[in-house]
Amino acid sequence: MPDTPKNQAAFPHHPAQAPGVGFPIARACAVLSLATACVCDLAIGPYEGKETGECALLRNLLDGFDPGDVVVFDRYYCSYMLLALLALRGVEHPLSRQLLQQELDLFGKELNGFQFALSRPYYTLPEQDNFYADCVKHPNVLKVVALSGGYTREEANARLKRQNGMVASFSRALVEGLTAQLSDEDFNARLDASIESICEASNT
């Protein structure tokens, strides 16, 4: 990638490198055809930052899969939400029953013929509004629960309000601004206000 100011702004180099040394760094996630080795789709993002991991980039490519497609990936991509999104699109994934039971658990329910065990039902707030809408509406899904993802409470609440049907499981955002130096009255008042704002954001 050319070392231009525009590329450096979009794809900053590693922070350990001195300014002016090194090249812009990007992270890429590609969908390859096993039949032809052709790159069918590609998502590129910065090397670090929110929604720049390989799983986040892959979520931007899901609309390129058709019902009946077979997806092969390694254990890194074996999250409940990703498998559920693929299943809702009619996309097959040749994972073993044992691996599914280890990684997933949907309270013994079946989702498109698969048994899921939802062991970690928490997901950071996506960039796209109502990204998990299909999962939220599925009759076998009880709740889709979101983490604050390191955002401030104000930003996390604003993002959650744009995800209809998702509810909060905020911890860092919940206790934002709470310190041991506060009086009991101030502490309780701030905590009550925090809980109220998060509950309001969850009721969309």
Order of alpha helices (4+ residues) and beta strands (2+ residues): alpha-beta-beta-alpha-alpha-alpha-beta-beta-beta-alpha-beta-alpha-beta-alpha
